[in-house]
Amino acid sequence: MMPQLEVKEIHASYDMSHVLFGVSFNVEPGQCVSLIGRNGVGKTTTMRSIIGLTPAQEGQIIFEGTDITRFPTHKIAKLGIAFVPEERHIFPELSVWENLDIARRQPLNGGTAWSEEEVYELFPDLEEIRERLGGVLSGGQQQMLTVARSLMGNPRLLILDEPSEGLAPKVVETLRERITRLKDGGMSILLAEQNLKFVLSLSDYCHIMEKGQIKYSGSPQELRKNSQIQQKYLTL
């Protein structure tokens, strides 16, 4: 079976600063693949390159057989990739429902669209506060909303950048459970995280990044047992 996402030897820069150096990995359909590492190692830039916000200067990015390396971000989103950035970027002056409604999009090729009822079933807390303005939500509520809003665009690949960052442990556990339900429902997920426990509980495959390169790849079971690799690349 063809990988859903293929990232092949991509390089990316910000102005004169070279950030990614030949990053390669695949995401298979229905898989959760994680990019792990300390701050500043290239995880976010890799995700921004996939979604077209920081275009790759070399290499290829292929989604469901289509080379999207030079595609603009809006076209990539329409093809079925949703990006949930660390900063969340909700609309503070709109209600929870309005934040969801504004992201509503018909699926390509006549597929089944996510409804707000299905989103509320996955995130029941949001239904209780559907009239509340985004700007007064807690950090955990905002994170749930950004994931829920991305689903209204009917993605087939969900890219999550540091979703547990800054959240209380109880909220992190709730978020982990909701992402697990998405994965169990067949959603493909690319996850960037520093929270190793969170990553290992969700992932089918892990890649550790350091200085813009992938330095280690393996299953969560292999990484869990490899204290030497954890010490080398993940300990602050």
C-alpha positions as CSV (number, residue, x, y, z in Angstrom):
1,M,0.0,0.0,0.0
2,M,1.2,3.5,-0.9
3,P,2.1,5.7,2.1
4,Q,-0.4,8.4,2.7
5,L,2.3,11.0,3.2
6,E,5.9,10.7,1.9
7,V,8.5,13.3,3.1
8,K,11.6,12.8,1.0
9,E,14.9,14.5,1.8
10,I,13.5,17.9,2.4
11,H,15.6,21.0,3.2
12,A,14.2,24.3,4.5
13,S,15.5,27.7,5.6
14,Y,14.4,30.9,7.3
15,D,16.1,33.7,5.4
16,M,19.8,32.8,5.6
17,S,19.4,30.2,8.4
18,H,19.3,26.6,7.1
19,V,16.9,24.6,9.4
20,L,16.1,21.2,7.9
21,F,18.8,19.0,6.4
22,G,17.4,16.1,4.4
23,V,14.4,15.0,6.5
24,S,12.6,11.9,5.3
25,F,9.8,9.8,6.8
26,N,6.4,8.3,5.8
27,V,2.9,8.2,7.3
28,E,0.8,5.2,6.5
29,P,-3.0,5.4,6.3
30,G,-4.5,5.3,9.8
31,Q,-1.1,5.6,11.5
32,C,0.1,8.1,14.1
33,V,3.7,9.1,13.5
34,S,5.5,11.3,15.9
35,L,8.4,13.8,15.6
36,I,10.1,14.1,19.0
37,G,12.8,16.4,20.3
38,R,13.8,19.4,22.3
39,N,12.8,22.9,21.3
40,G,14.4,24.3,18.1
41,V,15.3,20.9,16.5
42,G,13.1,21.4,13.4
43,K,9.8,19.7,14.3
44,T,7.6,22.7,13.7
45,T,9.5,23.6,10.5
46,T,9.0,20.1,9.1
47,M,5.3,20.5,9.7
48,R,5.2,24.0,8.2
49,S,7.0,22.6,5.2
50,I,4.4,19.9,4.7
51,I,1.5,22.4,4.9
52,G,3.3,24.9,2.7
53,L,3.9,27.7,5.2
54,T,7.7,27.2,5.0
55,P,8.2,25.7,1.6
56,A,10.8,23.0,1.2
57,Q,13.7,24.3,-1.0
58,E,14.9,20.8,-1.8
59,G,13.3,17.3,-1.7
60,Q,9.7,16.2,-2.2
61,I,6.5,16.0,-0.2
62,I,3.9,13.6,-1.6
63,F,0.3,13.3,-0.3
64,E,-1.8,10.4,-1.5
65,G,0.3,10.2,-4.7
66,T,0.3,13.9,-5.4
67,D,3.5,15.9,-5.2
68,I,2.5,18.9,-3.1
69,T,6.0,20.3,-2.5
70,R,5.2,23.6,-4.4
71,F,1.5,23.8,-3.6
72,P,0.2,26.9,-1.7
73,T,-1.2,26.2,1.7
74,H,-4.9,26.7,0.9
75,K,-4.6,24.1,-1.9
76,I,-2.9,21.6,0.4
77,A,-5.6,22.1,3.0
78,K,-8.3,21.4,0.4
79,L,-6.6,18.2,-0.5
80,G,-7.2,16.9,3.0
81,I,-4.4,18.0,5.4
82,A,-5.2,20.0,8.5
83,F,-2.6,21.7,10.6
84,V,-3.2,22.5,14.3
85,P,-0.4,24.9,15.3
86,E,1.0,25.2,18.8
87,E,-0.3,28.8,19.1
88,R,-3.9,27.5,18.4
89,H,-5.1,30.7,16.5
90,I,-8.8,30.6,17.4
91,F,-10.9,33.6,16.6
92,P,-11.3,35.3,20.0
93,E,-14.3,37.4,19.0
94,L,-16.3,34.5,17.7
95,S,-18.2,31.9,19.8
96,V,-17.2,28.3,19.9
97,W,-20.0,27.4,17.4
98,E,-18.9,30.2,15.1
99,N,-15.3,29.1,15.2
100,L,-16.5,25.6,14.1
101,D,-19.0,26.9,11.5
102,I,-16.4,29.2,9.8
103,A,-14.2,26.1,9.2
104,R,-17.0,24.0,7.6
105,R,-16.0,22.7,4.2
106,Q,-17.5,20.1,1.9
107,P,-15.3,17.0,1.5
108,L,-13.6,16.2,-1.8
109,N,-14.9,13.4,-4.0
110,G,-18.2,13.3,-2.3
111,G,-16.9,11.9,1.0
112,T,-18.7,12.1,4.4
113,A,-18.5,15.5,6.1
114,W,-18.0,16.0,9.8
115,S,-21.0,17.6,11.4
116,E,-21.0,19.7,14.5
117,E,-23.0,17.0,16.2
118,E,-20.2,14.5,15.6
119,V,-17.6,17.1,16.8
120,Y,-19.6,17.7,20.0
121,E,-19.8,13.9,20.5
122,L,-16.0,13.8,20.4
123,F,-15.6,17.0,22.5
124,P,-18.8,17.2,24.7
125,D,-17.3,20.1,26.8
126,L,-17.5,22.3,23.7
127,E,-21.2,21.8,23.3
128,E,-21.8,23.0,26.8
129,I,-19.9,26.3,26.0
130,R,-20.9,26.6,22.4
131,E,-22.1,30.3,22.8
132,R,-19.0,31.3,24.8
133,L,-16.5,33.6,23.0
134,G,-13.1,32.0,22.0
135,G,-11.2,34.7,23.8
136,V,-12.4,33.7,27.3
137,L,-11.8,30.0,26.9
138,S,-9.1,28.2,29.0
139,G,-6.0,26.8,27.4
140,G,-7.4,23.3,27.4
141,Q,-10.7,24.5,25.9
142,Q,-8.9,26.4,23.2
143,Q,-6.9,23.3,22.3
144,M,-10.0,21.2,22.1
145,L,-11.6,23.8,19.9
146,T,-8.6,24.0,17.5
147,V,-8.7,20.3,17.0
148,A,-12.5,20.3,16.6
149,R,-12.4,23.2,14.2
150,S,-9.8,21.3,12.0
151,L,-12.2,18.4,11.8
152,M,-14.9,20.6,10.2
153,G,-12.6,20.8,7.1
154,N,-12.8,16.9,6.8
155,P,-9.1,16.2,6.8
156,R,-7.6,12.7,6.1
157,L,-4.3,13.7,7.7
158,L,-4.2,15.7,11.0
159,I,-1.0,17.5,11.9
160,L,-0.7,18.4,15.6
161,D,2.1,20.7,16.8
162,E,2.9,20.3,20.5
163,P,-0.8,19.7,21.4
164,S,-0.1,19.1,25.1
165,E,2.1,22.1,25.6
166,G,1.1,24.2,28.7
167,L,-1.9,22.1,29.6
168,A,-2.7,20.6,33.0
169,P,-2.1,16.9,33.4
170,K,-5.9,16.1,33.5
171,V,-6.5,18.1,30.3
172,V,-3.6,16.3,28.6
173,E,-5.1,12.9,29.5
174,T,-8.5,14.0,28.1
175,L,-6.8,15.3,24.9
176,R,-4.9,12.0,24.6
177,E,-8.1,10.0,24.9
178,R,-9.8,12.1,22.2
179,I,-6.8,11.8,19.8
180,T,-6.9,8.0,20.4
181,R,-10.5,8.0,19.4
182,L,-9.7,9.8,16.1
183,K,-6.9,7.4,15.4
184,D,-9.1,4.4,16.1
185,G,-11.6,5.9,13.7
186,G,-9.0,5.7,10.9
187,M,-7.6,9.3,11.0
188,S,-3.9,9.5,10.1
189,I,-2.0,11.8,12.5
190,L,1.4,13.4,12.4
191,L,2.3,14.6,15.9
192,A,5.2,16.8,17.2
193,E,5.7,16.6,20.9
194,Q,8.2,16.9,23.8
195,N,6.0,15.0,26.2
196,L,7.4,11.5,25.8
197,K,4.7,9.7,27.8
198,F,2.0,11.4,25.6
199,V,3.9,10.4,22.4
200,L,4.5,6.8,23.4
201,S,0.9,6.2,24.3
202,L,-0.4,7.4,20.9
203,S,2.3,6.6,18.3
204,D,2.8,3.7,15.9
205,Y,6.2,5.0,15.0
206,C,8.6,7.6,16.4
207,H,11.3,9.8,14.9
208,I,13.7,11.8,17.1
209,M,15.0,15.0,15.6
210,E,18.2,16.9,16.4
211,K,19.6,19.9,14.6
212,G,17.3,19.6,11.6
213,Q,17.8,15.9,11.0
214,I,16.2,12.6,12.1
215,K,18.7,10.9,14.3
216,Y,16.6,7.9,15.5
217,S,13.6,6.0,14.2
218,G,11.7,3.2,15.9
219,S,8.5,1.9,17.4
220,P,7.3,3.3,20.8
221,Q,8.2,0.0,22.3
222,E,11.8,0.2,21.1
223,L,12.2,3.8,22.2
224,R,10.7,3.1,25.6
225,K,13.4,0.5,26.2
226,N,16.2,2.6,24.8
227,S,17.3,4.8,27.7
228,Q,20.6,5.7,26.0
229,I,18.8,7.3,23.1
230,Q,16.4,9.1,25.5
231,Q,19.3,10.4,27.5
232,K,21.2,11.6,24.4
233,Y,18.4,13.4,22.5
234,L,15.5,14.0,24.9
235,T,16.9,14.9,28.3
236,L,17.2,18.6,28.9
